[in-house]
Amino acid sequence: MLFNAKYRIALPLLLASILAACSTSPTGRRQLLMHSPDELNQMGARSFDEMKNQETISTDPAVNKFVQCVADAITVNVDPSVHQGSWEVVVFDSEMVNAFALPGGKIGVYTGILQVTENQGQLAAIVGHEVGHVIAQHSNERLSSDQISKIGLAVAGTTLALSDVDNKALIMAGMGIGVQYGVLMPYGRTHETEADIIGQDLMAKSGFAPEESVALWRNMAKAGGGEPPEWLSTHPSNQTRINNLTEHLAKSEPIYAATTARPQCVKPKIPTPKKAK
């Protein structure tokens, strides 16, 4: 009786908080956002400071100038509601093929990814994609999703503990796997696909040829070798991304044609990156 009374109160409150946190992404997808922008900005700033303390920062003037040039061209076209003021851009000297953007106007680019990007347009596709995650508040959405999933599993676990069902541990383990592969991983793939589309539109608006995003992922496919099955990955397959971005060119190319911006960011020779720590 105590359990029933407790959850008769808790579950409606939980549902009310979920409904209150519903929002819409830039592509029109429904989202659950349970954290404030200020909270996410503080998290982003702390994480970025930690990264700067842990990773080796590139001091190569030409490399930093190139990355900053592309990032400046992209971020000037980001709505101020996403971030007010300048964006902090740091190049990390590492062989990791990676880049990221964080709430609060933070961008990190690893020199390893500059070995894969052939020109300014392909780097713009990377930066646009990462900034797209921030624009669409994917960090907030993922944190909110994880939070709801944990609450749901906790409620289910308590319910099972008070029931007469056999193999309770096995059932809970199965539910955990179901959440991971049935919700969180596809959720990650949805974010990646959405960031690809937002990024392609953003690079086009910034004056970078949007077809370079397709060329980038062809390069990534060559560099990446074998991939896990798509349903076992938080990211879409390279071919799925190529197909989606190619299809979206019908919308992004007119954006590119309509803008007068044409950045001139010259890619320098990229030194051999240091091995990842």
Secondary structure as GFF3:
##gff-version 3
##sequence-region A 1 277
A	DSSP	alpha_helix	2	20	.	.	.	ID=ss1
A	DSSP	beta_strand	22	24	.	.	.	ID=ss2
A	DSSP	beta_strand	30	32	.	.	.	ID=ss3
A	DSSP	alpha_helix	37	54	.	.	.	ID=ss4
A	DSSP	alpha_helix	61	75	.	.	.	ID=ss5
A	DSSP	beta_strand	88	92	.	.	.	ID=ss6
A	DSSP	beta_strand	99	102	.	.	.	ID=ss7
A	DSSP	beta_strand	106	110	.	.	.	ID=ss8
A	DSSP	alpha_helix	111	114	.	.	.	ID=ss9
A	DSSP	alpha_helix	120	135	.	.	.	ID=ss10
A	DSSP	alpha_helix	138	161	.	.	.	ID=ss11
A	DSSP	alpha_helix	168	179	.	.	.	ID=ss12
A	DSSP	pi_helix	180	184	.	.	.	ID=ss13
A	DSSP	alpha_helix	185	205	.	.	.	ID=ss14
A	DSSP	alpha_helix	211	224	.	.	.	ID=ss15
A	DSSP	three_ten_helix	230	232	.	.	.	ID=ss16
A	DSSP	alpha_helix	238	258	.	.	.	ID=ss17
###
